[in-house]
Amino acid sequence: MEKVILKTTPEKGRGLYVTETILEGTIIFQEQPLVSCQYSWNAAYGYLACEYCLRPLETAERNAQRLANDPTIMLPRAECCPVESNLVNHAKCEQCGVLYCSSECRSSALERYHAAICLGAEAQNENHPVNVLVDFWKKMHYPPETCGIMLFVKIVGLFRQTVDPQGLQNQLQEFVHKSVNEDLLIFHKMLGEKFTKQIEQLYSLFAVAFNVGSDERLSWLTVDSFKSLIALVGTNGQGIGTSSFGDWVKNVSECAMDEKERTSVDQLIDELYGKMDTFVGSFLNNEGSALYARQSKINHSCSPNAETVFPQSNHVLALRATRDIHPGEEISISYLDECNLQRSRHSRQKILKDYYLFICQCEKCNQEINDPDETSEDEDDEDEDMEDSD
């Protein structure tokens, strides 16, 4: 029997529930995405990742040098960097030059979508319609990024290359759990009012880039269908972060070494993170997003019992239990980051209502139901900052 099942309830709609006890720390399941991509600004700023799976392509040492703006940095224990041993396996598309961590990833991309969207010798032509589209998107959506235009581009490639277009349509429909208008409202809130005004211009550029009017496989992609697709991707996209330096830190921290070397390594790590904070702030990772059919059905809780992680440093998602989960209990994750999760009930509910259009009724919120409906001065300042960024 499956240890995780999908159920629908009147209160929450679809959700995942466990059928047996799952212990804290257990990987509940792993999942490959339908499609993934690196964010456009992240790629433009030189964060090197596999075009197919987002695995880092820079060595940890080169990654640290770039993020700290210091080419003299040298890392000990090179064997703790997974990229070092894999450099020989890196590959690229022979037509457009995009990079992959392996020939297997290149083959998967070509077989699934890339052959249909490869720009070939035009890849660096800034006037090519696809590059014009990407540039327009970048001007709409500055960092920190929450969605990637290349997800839409790759979905076009999937439709052009699939042997079962209707099956692919059905797969995308599985992500729909609210009305299109509700999902668009959520996405508008995420990207800001400017996005609302430019969505039809974005569609026009998209239609030109991919000859939507004359491509039978894309005949379904009207302006309204495009809005539906944007709503679907915007509300279901799961963020991904990968880092060769982060992998090196994790691995070197687990290495056996004497006290002198350990002190030296720990001091180096602290110094490097300090330099990186000065130069790039919080932008340490290769960043992107992906669509995961199973993970997208997990509901929110302010006291979640699971979290999404990427243990292979690529786009393979793992769902890990953060406490013991008992038979019949719903699996939950937090839609809020750690900072917002620690805020008052009133603040959490406001964010969830504004950005996700629901009133949270999780155990934590119900326990705090009698808390005053007010925020601290600091939280009010943060709310104003969030609204300003919109």
C-alpha angles and dihedrals in degrees: 000000000000112000090213124046135180116239134174122218130182091237101050107010113218121013143153120251132185123236097195138031113283116196126223111274094024119135101236094193142331124224139194114217126243085232137344138188143181117249114260098235091044090056093043091056092058103261100152117215137155108271091225108037105013093236109158116263098189120084114245090250094052090043091054092046092053097043092047094040089232119120092187095070114120122186123210122222097038088182087072090068110087091200093062094067092042099051091097090059097054114121139181139206106267091215105046103011100235111157132244133187091230144002087253091061090046091052092048091050093048093047095047108036118324099085089062097048103032110130094203113190089357093065093105095039104112090198095059108116093240092052090047088053092050092047091051090051092050090054089051096047119037123181136318083064124203102176138027126223088212089071088067091044092052091048087058088053091050091054093047093051105033120107089211112047093169091052089053090050089052091051091054091047089058088070093058111101103145133039116280090246092054093048092047090051089054092048093047088054091051095050101031138243092293089068092057091059095046104045095098091048088051089053092050091054090045092051092051093046093055103027089240094176094057101035110093092200089059098043089113091060100096120154090266092049089049090054089050090051092049090050091049095049095040095053099037102038112118116211118237128199126186129175133179090200090050090051090050091050091051094047097043090049089059094048121110109243139148122267094258094054092043091054091048093048094046091050091050092050092051092048093049094049088050092053092046092051089055095049107033105008112204095347097102103130143067097254133200144127139242143187116246116185097203100035091051090067094062115108129221129259130175086220099042124188097205142037137199117243136172105220095168092055091239137081096293104115123212124195110214127192112238092193137006111295118203132213112284093018119128118241111236137182131186119258087194126078119246093264095053091041089064094053126101122287090251092054094046092049091049093053093046092048093046098043104027103024098233138103109234114233098175123143093263094050092048091050090053095043093117094051113116115270095240139100130225120255090254092053092049089054090051091050090053090050091052091050091048090052089055 
